[in-house]
Amino acid sequence: MNTPLIINQTDVTHVLNPQDIICCLSAKGYCEVFTKNGERIVISKSLSKFAEELDVSFFKVSQSAIINRLHIQKIFKKQKEIMLSGDIKVSYSIKTQDLFELLSN
């Protein structure tokens, strides 16, 4: 899906291709969106509300993280961490088997 995603901040509106989003992390009622060009966009929207706008490339790996499967580079099973594009590490709390099932769909 290549429908642009509109992300509003107080001073600027970002128009992003969902494929350019690496991950979204929860930050105390806010959501941090990390993009492949190195941007970190903080929005005043909960992670669950923002997740409703994302396509099937994204899935929740913990209570505070949604990742884009297109940006997964490595999975550290022992540490329960996922290395994403841009050297971003995200912890996951779902079962490793469930993670691999999500990747294969």
C-alpha positions in Angstrom: 0.0 0.0 0.0 1.5 3.3 -1.0 -1.2 5.7 0.3 0.6 8.6 1.9 0.4 8.9 5.7 -0.3 12.4 7.1 1.3 13.1 10.4 0.4 16.4 12.0 2.5 18.3 14.5 2.0 21.7 15.9 4.2 23.5 13.4 4.4 21.1 10.4 2.5 18.4 8.6 4.6 15.4 7.4 3.5 13.4 4.4 5.2 10.0 4.5 5.2 6.9 2.5 4.4 4.1 5.1 7.3 2.1 3.7 9.7 4.9 4.9 8.6 4.4 8.6 10.9 2.1 10.5 9.0 1.9 13.8 6.8 3.7 16.2 7.5 3.8 19.9 5.2 4.8 22.8 6.5 7.7 24.9 4.1 8.6 27.8 1.0 9.4 25.8 3.0 10.5 22.7 4.2 8.5 19.8 7.7 8.7 18.3 7.9 7.8 14.6 11.3 6.9 13.2 11.8 7.2 9.5 14.5 5.7 7.2 15.9 9.2 6.5 16.8 9.6 10.2 13.8 11.7 11.3 12.3 11.2 14.7 8.8 12.7 14.7 7.0 13.1 18.0 3.2 13.3 17.8 0.6 13.8 20.5 -1.2 10.6 19.7 -1.2 7.3 21.5 0.6 4.3 19.9 -2.7 2.4 19.6 -4.4 5.3 17.8 -1.5 5.7 15.4 -1.4 2.0 14.7 -5.0 2.2 13.3 -3.6 4.3 10.4 -0.8 1.9 9.5 -1.0 -0.9 6.9 -0.3 -4.6 7.1 3.5 -4.2 7.0 3.4 -3.1 10.6 2.8 -5.2 13.7 3.0 -4.7 17.4 5.9 -6.5 19.1 5.4 -5.1 22.6 3.1 -2.8 24.5 5.3 0.1 23.5 6.5 -0.7 20.0 5.2 -1.2 16.5 7.7 -2.1 13.8 7.7 -2.2 10.0 8.5 -5.8 8.8 10.3 -4.3 5.8 13.0 -2.8 8.0 13.9 -5.9 10.1 17.6 -6.7 9.8 18.3 -9.1 12.7 16.5 -10.8 15.5 18.4 -11.4 18.7 16.4 -14.2 20.3 18.4 -14.4 23.5 18.1 -10.7 24.2 14.6 -10.5 22.7 15.6 -7.5 20.5 15.1 -6.7 16.9 17.6 -4.7 14.9 15.9 -2.4 12.4 17.2 -0.2 9.7 19.2 2.8 11.0 20.6 0.6 13.8 17.5 1.0 15.8 17.0 -1.8 18.4 13.6 -2.5 19.7 12.8 -5.0 22.5 10.0 -7.5 21.8 7.7 -9.2 24.3 5.7 -11.5 22.0 6.8 -15.1 21.7 9.7 -15.6 19.3 7.6 -18.2 17.5 4.7 -15.7 17.1 7.2 -13.1 15.7 8.4 -15.5 13.0 4.8 -16.3 12.2 4.0 -12.6 11.7 7.1 -12.3 9.5 6.0 -15.2 7.3 2.5 -13.8 6.6 
